Amino acid sequence: MNRFKDFFNKVSQSKKIFSREEIKNMTSDEFRKNEKAIDYQMENIGVPSSFDLNRNIGTVTGGASYVDGMNAGDVLQSVLYEDVINPIFPMTSKSIRNGMHDMSEAKKDKNATILKDLNSINDKKLFDFMKDTTKIPVNTQGIRYNNSSSTAKKLANSSYIKNFIKDNYDELKNSNIESALIKTNKLKSPDIWGTFGSFTLYNPRIDKNNNFSAQAVDYYNFSDSKSTNMPNKWGYGLQEKGILQNYYTVTDIFKKLKK
């Protein structure tokens, strides 16, 4: 039996199936009008993409989709954060997809390596720093972005790195800084803020050829359940339901400085 072809919505009393794209384009009034029918559909067959629905496959692939435990509001926000904002905030969207869909974006990125857990960090000093200082659980899955990745390039060219180098140039030349916490700003750089919130630079230094290097370490999680920030509340809720996976990232940054 094909679950799409044979589906009947007992709330709307029709065989109408809402696609992910259709929900994304609904007005608030349209969503409220159809919310109960969407809830019923999600509980029975999920929310397919238009592509999957047209092909009558019966599975949902890629992008925002229903996962057991999500309500209609969760799915609507998932569509927003995974699909709608992607053209403007690609890093934020991809980081959410990684957490929601088993590292789906990292698996497609030739400059990213998926790490089974913290023990996959080969550098003992970096491992100890991540475990003891940033308090990342040892069994956490992770992603390593090399310095050719879009993530590394975006961080390297950000005002955060530029200002950090400017303010600490002599200390960096002398390798006197072990780590530094970098707090981002949602108004100044919304895509970096949406991806990291904050990140820690480990072993930042400037070599004899005037090249800056560091590892940007981050633990992707949502920790404040009382936050009034809507994306954070959504992420925290899915995290608590076990739907959104926490993971760590290590981004290798390399930047040639002007002499």
C-alpha positions as a Markdown table, in Angstrom:
| # | Residue | x | y | z |
|---|---|---|---|---|
| 1 | Met | 0.0 | 0.0 | 0.0 |
| 2 | Asn | 1.3 | 3.5 | -0.9 |
| 3 | Arg | 0.8 | 5.7 | 2.1 |
| 4 | Phe | 0.4 | 8.8 | 0.0 |
| 5 | Lys | -1.9 | 7.4 | -2.6 |
| 6 | Asp | -4.2 | 5.7 | 0.0 |
| 7 | Phe | -4.2 | 8.5 | 2.6 |
| 8 | Phe | -7.5 | 10.0 | 3.7 |
| 9 | Asn | -7.5 | 12.9 | 6.1 |
| 10 | Lys | -10.3 | 12.4 | 8.7 |
| 11 | Val | -10.1 | 16.0 | 9.8 |
| 12 | Ser | -10.5 | 17.7 | 6.5 |
| 13 | Gln | -12.5 | 14.7 | 5.2 |
| 14 | Ser | -10.5 | 14.7 | 2.0 |
| 15 | Lys | -7.5 | 13.0 | 0.3 |
| 16 | Lys | -5.7 | 16.4 | 0.3 |
| 17 | Ile | -2.0 | 16.1 | 1.3 |
| 18 | Phe | -0.1 | 19.2 | 2.3 |
| 19 | Ser | 3.5 | 19.4 | 1.0 |
| 20 | Arg | 6.4 | 21.1 | 2.7 |
| 21 | Glu | 6.4 | 23.8 | 0.1 |
| 22 | Glu | 2.7 | 24.4 | 0.5 |
| 23 | Ile | 3.0 | 24.8 | 4.2 |
| 24 | Lys | 5.9 | 27.2 | 3.7 |
| 25 | Asn | 3.9 | 29.5 | 1.5 |
| 26 | Met | 0.8 | 29.6 | 3.7 |
| 27 | Thr | -0.3 | 32.8 | 5.3 |
| 28 | Ser | -0.9 | 32.8 | 9.1 |
| 29 | Asp | -4.6 | 32.6 | 8.6 |
| 30 | Glu | -4.3 | 29.7 | 6.1 |
| 31 | Phe | -2.1 | 27.8 | 8.5 |
| 32 | Arg | -4.4 | 28.3 | 11.5 |
| 33 | Lys | -7.3 | 27.1 | 9.3 |
| 34 | Asn | -5.5 | 23.9 | 8.3 |
| 35 | Glu | -3.5 | 23.3 | 11.4 |
| 36 | Lys | -5.6 | 20.4 | 12.7 |
| 37 | Ala | -5.6 | 18.7 | 9.3 |
| 38 | Ile | -1.8 | 19.2 | 9.1 |
| 39 | Asp | -1.4 | 17.7 | 12.6 |
| 40 | Tyr | -3.5 | 14.6 | 11.6 |
| 41 | Gln | -1.5 | 14.2 | 8.3 |
| 42 | Met | 1.8 | 14.5 | 10.2 |
| 43 | Glu | 0.8 | 11.8 | 12.7 |
| 44 | Asn | 0.0 | 9.4 | 9.9 |
| 45 | Ile | 2.2 | 10.0 | 6.8 |
| 46 | Gly | 4.4 | 13.0 | 7.7 |
| 47 | Val | 5.0 | 16.0 | 5.5 |
| 48 | Pro | 6.5 | 15.2 | 2.1 |
| 49 | Ser | 8.2 | 17.5 | -0.3 |
| 50 | Ser | 6.4 | 18.3 | -3.6 |
| 51 | Phe | 8.9 | 16.2 | -5.4 |
| 52 | Asp | 8.3 | 13.1 | -3.3 |
| 53 | Leu | 4.6 | 13.7 | -3.4 |
| 54 | Asn | 4.5 | 14.0 | -7.2 |
| 55 | Arg | 6.7 | 10.9 | -7.6 |
| 56 | Asn | 4.5 | 9.0 | -5.1 |
| 57 | Ile | 7.5 | 7.5 | -3.4 |
| 58 | Gly | 6.2 | 7.3 | 0.1 |
| 59 | Thr | 9.4 | 8.7 | 1.7 |
| 60 | Val | 10.5 | 12.1 | 2.7 |
| 61 | Thr | 14.0 | 13.2 | 1.5 |
| 62 | Gly | 16.0 | 16.2 | 2.5 |
| 63 | Gly | 15.0 | 19.6 | 3.9 |
| 64 | Ala | 12.4 | 20.1 | 6.6 |
| 65 | Ser | 10.1 | 17.2 | 7.3 |
| 66 | Tyr | 8.0 | 15.6 | 10.0 |
| 67 | Val | 9.7 | 13.6 | 12.7 |
| 68 | Asp | 7.8 | 11.6 | 15.3 |
| 69 | Gly | 7.2 | 14.0 | 18.2 |
| 70 | Met | 6.9 | 17.2 | 16.2 |
| 71 | Asn | 3.7 | 19.2 | 16.3 |
| 72 | Ala | 2.4 | 21.5 | 13.5 |
| 73 | Gly | 4.2 | 24.5 | 15.0 |
| 74 | Asp | 7.5 | 22.6 | 15.1 |
| 75 | Val | 7.2 | 21.7 | 11.4 |
| 76 | Leu | 6.2 | 25.2 | 10.3 |
| 77 | Gln | 9.3 | 26.6 | 12.1 |
| 78 | Ser | 11.4 | 23.8 | 10.7 |
| 79 | Val | 10.3 | 24.8 | 7.2 |
| 80 | Leu | 11.3 | 28.4 | 7.9 |
| 81 | Tyr | 14.7 | 27.7 | 9.4 |
| 82 | Glu | 15.7 | 24.9 | 7.0 |
| 83 | Asp | 14.3 | 26.2 | 3.7 |
| 84 | Val | 13.0 | 29.7 | 3.7 |
| 85 | Ile | 16.1 | 31.4 | 5.3 |
| 86 | Asn | 18.6 | 29.3 | 3.4 |
| 87 | Pro | 19.3 | 31.7 | 0.5 |
| 88 | Ile | 20.1 | 34.5 | 3.0 |
| 89 | Phe | 21.5 | 32.6 | 6.0 |
| 90 | Pro | 23.0 | 29.4 | 4.4 |
| 91 | Met | 25.3 | 28.6 | 7.4 |
| 92 | Thr | 22.5 | 28.8 | 9.9 |
| 93 | Ser | 20.2 | 26.7 | 7.7 |
| 94 | Lys | 22.8 | 24.0 | 7.1 |
| 95 | Ser | 23.7 | 23.8 | 10.8 |
| 96 | Ile | 20.1 | 23.1 | 11.6 |
| 97 | Arg | 19.8 | 20.5 | 8.9 |
| 98 | Asn | 22.9 | 18.8 | 10.3 |
| 99 | Gly | 21.3 | 18.6 | 13.7 |
| 100 | Met | 17.9 | 17.5 | 12.3 |
| 101 | His | 18.9 | 15.1 | 9.6 |
| 102 | Asp | 22.0 | 13.2 | 10.7 |
| 103 | Met | 24.7 | 15.5 | 9.4 |
| 104 | Ser | 23.0 | 15.6 | 5.9 |
| 105 | Glu | 24.8 | 18.9 | 4.9 |
| 106 | Ala | 28.2 | 17.8 | 6.2 |
| 107 | Lys | 28.0 | 14.5 | 4.3 |
| 108 | Lys | 27.7 | 16.5 | 1.0 |
| 109 | Asp | 30.6 | 18.9 | 1.8 |
| 110 | Lys | 33.9 | 17.8 | 0.4 |
| 111 | Asn | 35.7 | 20.1 | 2.9 |
| 112 | Ala | 33.9 | 18.6 | 6.0 |
| 113 | Thr | 34.7 | 15.4 | 7.8 |
| 114 | Ile | 32.2 | 13.7 | 10.1 |
| 115 | Leu | 33.7 | 12.6 | 13.4 |
| 116 | Lys | 32.1 | 9.8 | 15.4 |
| 117 | Asp | 32.8 | 11.3 | 18.8 |
| 118 | Leu | 35.3 | 13.5 | 20.7 |
| 119 | Asn | 37.8 | 10.6 | 20.7 |
| 120 | Ser | 38.1 | 11.1 | 16.9 |
| 121 | Ile | 40.1 | 14.3 | 17.6 |
| 122 | Asn | 43.7 | 13.2 | 17.0 |
| 123 | Asp | 45.3 | 16.2 | 18.7 |
| 124 | Lys | 45.5 | 15.2 | 22.4 |
| 125 | Lys | 45.8 | 18.8 | 23.5 |
| 126 | Leu | 42.8 | 19.9 | 21.5 |
| 127 | Phe | 40.9 | 16.9 | 22.7 |
| 128 | Asp | 41.7 | 17.8 | 26.4 |
| 129 | Phe | 40.7 | 21.4 | 25.8 |
| 130 | Met | 37.4 | 20.5 | 24.2 |
| 131 | Lys | 36.6 | 17.9 | 26.9 |
| 132 | Asp | 37.8 | 19.9 | 30.0 |
| 133 | Thr | 37.4 | 23.5 | 29.0 |
| 134 | Thr | 34.5 | 23.7 | 26.6 |
| 135 | Lys | 32.8 | 20.8 | 28.3 |
| 136 | Ile | 31.8 | 18.9 | 25.2 |
| 137 | Pro | 30.6 | 15.4 | 26.1 |
| 138 | Val | 33.0 | 12.7 | 24.9 |
| 139 | Asn | 30.2 | 10.7 | 23.1 |
| 140 | Thr | 29.2 | 13.7 | 21.0 |
| 141 | Gln | 29.3 | 13.4 | 17.2 |
| 142 | Gly | 31.2 | 16.2 | 15.4 |
| 143 | Ile | 32.2 | 17.9 | 12.1 |
| 144 | Arg | 35.7 | 19.1 | 11.2 |
| 145 | Tyr | 35.8 | 21.8 | 8.6 |
| 146 | Asn | 39.1 | 22.3 | 6.8 |
| 147 | Asn | 40.4 | 25.8 | 6.0 |
| 148 | Ser | 39.0 | 25.6 | 2.4 |
| 149 | Ser | 35.5 | 25.2 | 3.6 |
| 150 | Ser | 32.9 | 28.0 | 3.2 |
| 151 | Thr | 32.5 | 28.0 | 7.0 |
| 152 | Ala | 36.2 | 28.5 | 7.6 |
| 153 | Lys | 36.4 | 31.2 | 4.9 |
| 154 | Lys | 33.4 | 33.1 | 6.3 |
| 155 | Leu | 34.9 | 33.1 | 9.8 |
| 156 | Ala | 38.4 | 34.0 | 8.6 |
| 157 | Asn | 37.0 | 37.0 | 6.8 |
| 158 | Ser | 34.6 | 38.1 | 9.5 |
| 159 | Ser | 35.1 | 41.2 | 11.6 |
| 160 | Tyr | 35.4 | 39.1 | 14.7 |
| 161 | Ile | 38.7 | 37.5 | 13.4 |
| 162 | Lys | 40.0 | 40.7 | 11.9 |
| 163 | Asn | 39.4 | 42.6 | 15.2 |
| 164 | Phe | 40.8 | 39.8 | 17.3 |
| 165 | Ile | 44.0 | 39.8 | 15.2 |
| 166 | Lys | 44.2 | 43.6 | 15.3 |
| 167 | Asp | 43.8 | 43.8 | 19.1 |
| 168 | Asn | 46.1 | 40.9 | 19.9 |
| 169 | Tyr | 48.7 | 41.0 | 17.1 |
| 170 | Asp | 51.9 | 41.0 | 19.3 |
| 171 | Glu | 50.5 | 38.4 | 21.7 |
| 172 | Leu | 49.6 | 36.2 | 18.7 |
| 173 | Lys | 53.1 | 36.6 | 17.2 |
| 174 | Asn | 54.6 | 35.4 | 20.5 |
| 175 | Ser | 52.0 | 32.5 | 20.8 |
| 176 | Asn | 50.9 | 33.8 | 24.2 |
| 177 | Ile | 47.2 | 33.1 | 23.8 |
| 178 | Glu | 45.9 | 29.6 | 24.4 |
| 179 | Ser | 42.2 | 30.3 | 23.6 |
| 180 | Ala | 39.7 | 33.1 | 23.3 |
| 181 | Leu | 35.9 | 33.2 | 23.5 |
| 182 | Ile | 34.4 | 35.1 | 20.6 |
| 183 | Lys | 30.8 | 36.3 | 21.1 |
| 184 | Thr | 28.8 | 37.0 | 17.9 |
| 185 | Asn | 26.1 | 39.6 | 17.3 |
| 186 | Lys | 22.8 | 38.8 | 15.7 |
| 187 | Leu | 22.4 | 42.3 | 14.1 |
| 188 | Lys | 26.0 | 42.6 | 13.0 |
| 189 | Ser | 26.4 | 39.1 | 11.5 |
| 190 | Pro | 23.1 | 37.2 | 11.7 |
| 191 | Asp | 24.3 | 34.1 | 9.8 |
| 192 | Ile | 27.4 | 33.6 | 12.0 |
| 193 | Trp | 25.3 | 34.3 | 15.1 |
| 194 | Gly | 22.6 | 31.9 | 14.0 |
| 195 | Thr | 25.3 | 29.2 | 13.4 |
| 196 | Phe | 27.5 | 29.7 | 16.4 |
| 197 | Gly | 26.1 | 32.2 | 18.9 |
| 198 | Ser | 29.7 | 32.2 | 20.2 |
| 199 | Phe | 32.7 | 30.1 | 19.5 |
| 200 | Thr | 36.2 | 29.6 | 21.0 |
| 201 | Leu | 39.4 | 30.1 | 19.2 |
| 202 | Tyr | 41.9 | 27.4 | 20.2 |
| 203 | Asn | 45.6 | 27.9 | 19.8 |
| 204 | Pro | 45.4 | 31.2 | 17.8 |
| 205 | Arg | 48.8 | 32.3 | 16.5 |
| 206 | Ile | 50.6 | 34.2 | 13.8 |
| 207 | Asp | 53.6 | 32.4 | 12.3 |
| 208 | Lys | 56.9 | 33.8 | 11.0 |
| 209 | Asn | 55.3 | 34.2 | 7.5 |
| 210 | Asn | 52.6 | 36.4 | 9.0 |
| 211 | Asn | 49.9 | 33.8 | 8.6 |
| 212 | Phe | 47.1 | 33.6 | 11.2 |
| 213 | Ser | 45.8 | 30.1 | 12.2 |
| 214 | Ala | 43.4 | 28.8 | 14.8 |
| 215 | Gln | 40.7 | 26.2 | 15.4 |
| 216 | Ala | 37.2 | 27.6 | 16.0 |
| 217 | Val | 35.5 | 25.2 | 18.5 |
| 218 | Asp | 31.8 | 25.2 | 19.0 |
| 219 | Tyr | 29.2 | 22.9 | 20.7 |
| 220 | Tyr | 25.9 | 23.2 | 18.8 |
| 221 | Asn | 23.2 | 23.1 | 21.4 |
| 222 | Phe | 20.3 | 25.1 | 22.8 |
| 223 | Ser | 20.6 | 25.6 | 26.5 |
| 224 | Asp | 18.2 | 28.3 | 27.6 |
| 225 | Ser | 14.6 | 27.0 | 27.9 |
| 226 | Lys | 13.3 | 30.3 | 29.2 |
| 227 | Ser | 14.7 | 32.4 | 26.3 |
| 228 | Thr | 12.2 | 34.6 | 24.5 |
| 229 | Asn | 14.1 | 34.1 | 21.3 |
| 230 | Met | 11.8 | 32.1 | 19.1 |
| 231 | Pro | 14.4 | 30.0 | 17.2 |
| 232 | Asn | 16.1 | 29.2 | 20.5 |
| 233 | Lys | 12.9 | 28.0 | 22.1 |
| 234 | Trp | 12.1 | 25.9 | 19.0 |
| 235 | Gly | 15.6 | 24.4 | 19.0 |
| 236 | Tyr | 15.5 | 23.7 | 22.7 |
| 237 | Gly | 12.2 | 22.0 | 22.4 |
| 238 | Leu | 13.3 | 19.7 | 19.6 |
| 239 | Gln | 16.6 | 19.0 | 21.5 |
| 240 | Glu | 14.7 | 18.0 | 24.6 |
| 241 | Lys | 12.5 | 15.7 | 22.5 |
| 242 | Gly | 15.6 | 14.1 | 21.0 |
| 243 | Ile | 14.8 | 15.3 | 17.5 |
| 244 | Leu | 17.6 | 17.8 | 17.1 |
| 245 | Gln | 21.0 | 16.3 | 17.7 |
| 246 | Asn | 23.7 | 18.2 | 19.6 |
| 247 | Tyr | 27.1 | 18.1 | 17.8 |
| 248 | Tyr | 30.5 | 19.8 | 17.9 |
| 249 | Thr | 32.4 | 21.6 | 15.2 |
| 250 | Val | 36.0 | 22.3 | 14.8 |
| 251 | Thr | 36.8 | 24.8 | 12.0 |
| 252 | Asp | 40.4 | 25.1 | 10.9 |
| 253 | Ile | 41.0 | 28.8 | 10.1 |
| 254 | Phe | 44.0 | 30.0 | 8.1 |
| 255 | Lys | 44.4 | 33.6 | 7.0 |
| 256 | Lys | 47.3 | 35.3 | 5.2 |
| 257 | Leu | 47.9 | 38.7 | 6.6 |
| 258 | Lys | 49.3 | 41.7 | 4.9 |
| 259 | Lys | 52.9 | 42.4 | 5.8 |
